[in-house]
Amino acid sequence: MTMKQFSAPTFNAEQLEARRNTIGASEIGRVMNGDWASLYREKIGEVEVDLSDVFQVQLGKHTELFNLYWLMKTKPEYFDDESRNLNERIINGGGIQSINQSDCNAISATPDGYCCINGVLGVVDTKHT
């Protein structure tokens, strides 16, 4: 795999609406810290949240593809051929939206990539933290 220029992924309106129906990996901390009520209000559309000026969110958007690339480069043992091929499609396509849900029908989250450890397919969340 060769290094490439990475651009921040974006979600269309349908993808953003689908995210409201689940709790994402980046939201689990809020639930664990007891901040579930405000998260619930966001999920049902009672409160709109603008994350465009939150540094951590913007940094994460701009580094996810690079972090996936770097993880595959430095930890190849975490990836089998199938997950490596999926991830290369994600990296070259500019984000997870380049993968159809039918490609990984067991995944209900919005992962940044996929891995395979000891024969078990899993998801990769490549936040900058």
C-alpha positions as CSV (number, residue, x, y, z in Angstrom):
1,M,0.0,0.0,0.0
2,T,1.4,3.4,-0.9
3,M,0.9,6.6,1.0
4,K,-1.7,9.0,-0.5
5,Q,-3.4,12.3,0.2
6,F,-6.2,12.0,2.6
7,S,-9.4,14.1,2.7
8,A,-11.9,14.3,5.5
9,P,-14.9,12.1,4.9
10,T,-18.4,13.6,4.9
11,F,-21.8,12.1,5.4
12,N,-24.9,12.7,3.3
13,A,-28.3,13.5,4.9
14,E,-29.4,9.8,4.8
15,Q,-26.2,8.7,6.5
16,L,-26.5,11.4,9.1
17,E,-30.0,10.3,9.8
18,A,-29.0,6.7,10.1
19,R,-26.4,7.6,12.7
20,R,-29.1,9.1,14.9
21,N,-30.6,5.6,15.3
22,T,-27.5,4.1,16.9
23,I,-24.9,5.0,19.6
24,G,-21.5,5.4,18.0
25,A,-18.2,4.5,19.4
26,S,-17.4,8.2,20.0
27,E,-20.6,8.5,22.1
28,I,-20.1,5.5,24.4
29,G,-18.0,7.6,26.7
30,R,-20.9,10.0,27.3
31,V,-23.2,7.0,28.2
32,M,-20.5,5.6,30.5
33,N,-20.1,9.0,32.2
34,G,-23.8,9.4,32.9
35,D,-24.5,11.9,30.1
36,W,-27.0,9.7,28.4
37,A,-30.0,12.1,28.8
38,S,-28.5,14.9,26.7
39,L,-27.3,12.3,24.1
40,Y,-30.9,10.9,24.0
41,R,-32.2,14.4,23.3
42,E,-29.7,14.8,20.5
43,K,-30.7,11.4,19.0
44,I,-34.4,12.1,19.0
45,G,-33.8,15.5,17.4
46,E,-34.9,17.6,20.3
47,V,-31.5,19.3,20.4
48,E,-29.2,20.1,17.4
49,V,-25.5,20.0,18.0
50,D,-23.0,21.8,15.9
51,L,-19.6,20.1,16.0
52,S,-18.0,22.2,13.3
53,D,-16.0,24.2,15.8
54,V,-15.0,21.4,18.1
55,F,-11.3,20.8,17.6
56,Q,-11.2,17.2,18.6
57,V,-14.1,16.3,16.2
58,Q,-12.5,18.1,13.3
59,L,-9.1,16.6,14.0
60,G,-10.7,13.2,14.1
61,K,-12.4,13.7,10.8
62,H,-9.2,14.7,9.1
63,T,-7.1,11.9,10.6
64,E,-9.3,8.8,10.4
65,L,-8.2,7.6,7.0
66,F,-4.5,8.2,7.8
67,N,-4.9,6.4,11.1
68,L,-6.4,3.4,9.4
69,Y,-3.6,3.4,6.8
70,W,-1.0,3.7,9.6
71,L,-2.6,0.9,11.6
72,M,-2.6,-1.4,8.6
73,K,1.1,-0.5,7.9
74,T,2.3,-1.0,11.5
75,K,0.1,-3.8,12.7
76,P,-0.4,-6.1,9.7
77,E,-1.2,-9.0,12.0
78,Y,-4.6,-7.5,12.7
79,F,-5.8,-7.8,9.1
80,D,-6.6,-10.7,6.9
81,D,-7.0,-10.4,3.1
82,E,-10.7,-9.6,3.3
83,S,-10.4,-6.8,5.9
84,R,-7.3,-5.5,4.2
85,N,-9.2,-5.3,0.8
86,L,-12.1,-3.6,2.5
87,N,-9.9,-1.1,4.2
88,E,-8.0,-0.3,1.0
89,R,-11.4,0.5,-0.6
90,I,-12.2,2.8,2.3
91,I,-8.8,4.6,2.1
92,N,-8.9,4.9,-1.7
93,G,-12.6,5.8,-1.7
94,G,-12.2,8.5,0.9
95,G,-14.1,6.9,3.8
96,I,-16.4,4.3,5.1
97,Q,-19.2,5.5,2.8
98,S,-17.4,3.7,-0.1
99,I,-18.4,0.4,1.5
100,N,-21.9,-1.0,1.2
101,Q,-23.6,-2.4,4.3
102,S,-23.9,-5.7,2.4
103,D,-20.1,-6.0,2.3
104,C,-20.2,-6.6,6.0
105,N,-23.7,-7.6,7.0
106,A,-22.8,-8.4,10.6
107,I,-21.7,-4.8,11.3
108,S,-24.3,-2.4,12.7
109,A,-21.9,0.4,13.7
110,T,-20.3,3.0,11.5
111,P,-16.7,1.8,11.8
112,D,-13.7,3.5,10.3
113,G,-12.3,0.2,9.0
114,Y,-12.2,-3.5,9.6
115,C,-9.8,-6.0,11.2
116,C,-9.5,-9.7,11.6
117,I,-7.8,-11.0,14.8
118,N,-7.6,-14.8,15.3
119,G,-10.1,-15.3,12.5
120,V,-12.7,-13.0,14.0
121,L,-13.9,-10.1,11.9
122,G,-14.1,-6.9,13.9
123,V,-14.3,-3.1,13.5
124,V,-11.6,-0.5,13.8
125,D,-12.4,3.0,15.2
126,T,-9.4,5.2,14.2
127,K,-9.9,8.3,16.2
128,H,-6.8,10.5,16.9
129,T,-7.0,9.6,20.6
